[in-house]
Amino acid sequence: MTLRYALPDRNTLLLIEGSRSFLLAGKADSRFPLCIEYASGEICTTLEKDDIIAVSAPEGGALEPAVMLLELVRSYHLPLLVLPSGHPGSKRLRYVVSAGPQISLSCGIQRGTHPEQHILCSSDELAGLELKGTAEGISTGPLPTPVKASILTLSIAINPHSSPV
């Protein structure tokens, strides 16, 4: 069973919540280069307007930092950083990001150390869930119990091309 969530504009996001973790996702909304930084170099890829930018909070936390992180990537093209495997900082990452046409959630990877953007660290309650970008929004497979999905509308419009007041 495929579940479809309409995201008609950049102010509309998908929130998937478990009892102790969440995932926030939105569409890229435009075509832009995204650099992924490693200790040994970088790889640059292109995000298409229907691709997904997802922020996972495997231990839960406040929603606002997840929104900010999503917008830093989507609006300001902030590069993604990949830590080397075993890096002690990965234990302190409350929020992790992935971007691409399809993203699979896994609890079997170390936070912030997975270089491929089709997989994102999550809690065990969201593990196995797959998200795909569509022209209308985002589709997922069935949600595990008691996970729920909702649509959020940001109360302020973010325009990366406007000047500060």
N, C-alpha and C positions, 0 to 999 in steps of 0.2 A: 504494500500500500504506500503510495506516494502522497505526502502532504505538501500543499503549495501555499506559500505566504506571499501576498502581493505587497510590494514595496514601491509605491507609485512615484516617490521622489526621494531626494537625499536626506530629508528630515525624518524618514520612516525607517525604523530598524526592527530587526527580529531579536527577541529575547527568549532564550531557552533556559529554563530554570529547573534545577533539581532541588532537593531538600537542603543541600549544603554547597552548591556550586552553580555557576551559570556560564552561558555563552552569549555574547552579543555579536550580531552580524548585520552588515549592511552591504549594499552594492558599491562597487568602485565608482560608478556614476560617470566616469570619463576614461579615456585611454591615456595611460601615462607609464613612464618607466619606473620600476621599483628596484632599488639596489638591495642586495642581501650581503651583509658584511660578515666576513669570517676572519679568524686570526691570520689566515694565510692569504687573504685576498678578498675579492668580491665577485659576485655574479649579478648582472642586471637582467631583468626580465621585463616584459610588458604586461601590464594589467589592462584588460579590456573593460568597457563600461558595464558589462553584465557579470564580471567576476565579483567574487566575494572578498570582503575584508572581515575577518572574525577575530574577536578577542575572547579568550578563555580565562576564566577565573576558577581554577580547580579547587580552591579552598573558599570560594565565595568572596565577599567583600563589597565595597561600595560600587554602585553602578557608574557614578560620575567619572572615575578614572578610566573605566573601560570605554566610555563615550569619547573622552579626550584622546585616548590612545588610538581609537579607530579614526577619529578626525585628523590626528597628526599624520597618519599614513595616507588617508584618503584625500584630504584637502591640501596638505603641505608636503606630501610625498616623502615623509620621514623614512630613511632606510631601516630595514630590519636587521637586527644584530643577532648572530648565532654564536653562542658560547661553545668552547671546546667541551667535549664529553668529559664529565667528572669535575667541571669547574664549580668551585664552592658557591659562587653567586647564583647558580640556578636554583638553589634551595630557597632563596629569598625572593624570587620572582612571583609576585601575586597575580600578575596578568601576563599572558603571552599572546602573540599575534601570528596569524597566518593569512596569506592572500593568494587567491587563484580561482580558477573556474569551479573547482571541486575541493572540498576539505573534509577529511575523515578525522574523527576524534578518537584519541587513544590515551589510556592511562598507563601504558607500558613504555613510555619514552620519558626521558629526562627533560624538564622544562628548559626551554630556550636553547637547546642543543641540537635540534633536528633541522638540518639544512634544507630539506625538501618541503616545499610549501603546500603539498597536498595532505599533510598530516599535522595535527595540532594536539598538544598535550591537554588532557581534560581529566576530570575526576572519573572514578569508576562508574558513577551513576550516568554519565553521558557518553562513556566509551562505546565505540561501535557506531555511533550516529554519523551519518554522512549528509553533507550539505552540498547542493549544486546551485550555481547561479543560473537564472533563467531571464528571459527578456522582461518578464513581469515581476520578478522578485527572487525568492529562494525556495527551493524544494528540499524536503528531507524524507528520509525513510520514517517508519513508525517510531514514535517517541516511547522510550521505556517508561513503565510506571514507576514512580509518581511524577515524572518529568512533565512540565507543561510549557507551552509556547504562547507568546503574546506579541502583539505589534505595539511598538513604542513610537510616539511622534515627538520629536524634539521640540521644545517650546520656543527655541530661538533658531533662526536660520543662520547657518554658517556659510559665509561666502569668502573663500580664500582670496578672491580678487579685489575685495573692498579694502579701502584704506582705514586705519584706525582713526577714531574720532579725536 
